[in-house]
Amino acid sequence: MAAKKDKPIRLDELTQEEKLKYEIAEELGLLDRVMKDGWRSLSSKETGRIGGMMTKKKKELNNA
């Protein structure tokens, strides 16, 4: 499998969904690790927590 090229993350070019994902990672204290080692450095429990919180926030935005 080809390795993914290391390119810096441009926070100003992210979609709304990606911004939400980074926001939640920051709330959970995981953003530093994600920025340093990438999303693969997180456990399945941590990524599941992020996904669950994203779903909850999306529902709240749609119902508001």
N, C-alpha and C positions, 0 to 999 in steps of 0.2 A: 504494500500500500504506500502510496506517495505521501510524504510528509507535507502538512499544510504549511505554507510560507508564513513566517512571522511578520505580520504587518501591524503597525500600531492601530489601535482602535480610535476611530474619530467619533467622539461622542456627539458632535454636531451633525453627523450624517446618518444617525440611527433612525429607524422607524419608531413610531409611537410604542409599538409592542416591545421592541428591543430596549427602548428607554425605560419602560416599566420594569423589565427584567433586571436591568442594572440598578434601578432605584431599590427594588426589593432586595437584591443581593447586598446593597449598602445597608439597608435597614437591619438585615440579619448579620451584619459584620463579616460578610464573605467577599466583599468587593475587592479588597486588597489582594486576596489570594487569586481571584478570577483575573485581575489585571496582570498579576505576576506569572501565573501558571496556566491560565486559561480555564474554560468551563469544565474540561475533563478532570481537573483537579478536585472537583466537588464529588461528594458521595451521592449515591442514588437518593438517600434520604434528604440531603440538602437540596438537590435539584427538584425533587418532588415537592418539597416545602415551597420553593420558589414558584413552581407551576401552580400549586394550589392557591397561593396568595395572588398570583396573577389572575387566575380565574375569578376569585372573589372580588378583586378590584374592578375587573371588567364588568361583572354583573352589577356592582354598585354604580358604575358610571352609566350603564345602560338604563338603570332604573331611576336615575336621578333626573 
